[in-house]
Amino acid sequence: MIEKIRYTFSPLEKRLPLYIDSIGYNPFELDFDRPEGFPYYHWLQTVNGEGLVEINNQEFILKKGCGVLLAPYTPHKYQPNYQTTSDWSTIYLTFSGSAIENIIEALEMNHSFIYHENIAGVLYRMIQDILTFISTQQADLAILNLDLSAKIYHFMIGLKKYITIDEQITRIHSYDKIKPIVEWLEQVYPENIGLLEISEQAKMSSQHLNTLFHETFQLSPYAFLVKLRLREAKRLLLTEKEMTLNEVAKMVGFNSASHFVSTFKNHEKMTPKQYRELHDK
């Protein structure tokens, strides 16, 4: 693989036992900082070069054949390991499903961990097979999603069979206390809500809630909500190319396009239009 490849799938598949959120290959991986984590299991592996991953204030180097499986809502950063190279190519898969927790528990993979392959290239080839399958598939979308659900399960079994765990990352204890409110925010982020509504839903004081969110994500509850809105906005900018900025803003919970643009630029250091153009190349 030489050119960048990325496939994303809509939330309609979320009722399946397993589903893909995104999958792809990036020949030039960028710097990412996700203090709020990601709502899905996130597998990231080095193809060439080296990456530097920070999880819970610990740094790990991802050499060729090494990777990381991030549990949902694990705060993390990653970038090329600039001390050795400016180029870092990766393959990745974000996935979830109605049966994901039972499967993860059964496979004893319910923690974030750093790993390396026991057989060189085996996981890369499995992801490459899924990418090829998607690119050549002409079946009905519902059938495609069922086939992909089976392939994710096959991949998870491959993770269990073909990797050696180098580092297991301990889950932050405060996350368990706010997990219900985090899952609620995932459902209601487009609505007109603020700290008061979040505190009422959590049935705790805003001060205590703020402390728990800072311990887990180094963010306030409202800042976490903004991150969710921006994450979904970025997805829509790339997958719904006919949507205007005003439509995207309303879809993810911003009161106006101007507020959306200013917030996006403040966090991403570029406008939504520039982000769309950058990733449309």
Summary of the structure (lengths in Angstrom):
residues: 281
radius of gyration: 18.8
end to end distance: 16.5
largest distance: 52.6
contacts: 851
relative contact order: 0.12
helix: 47%
strand: 23%
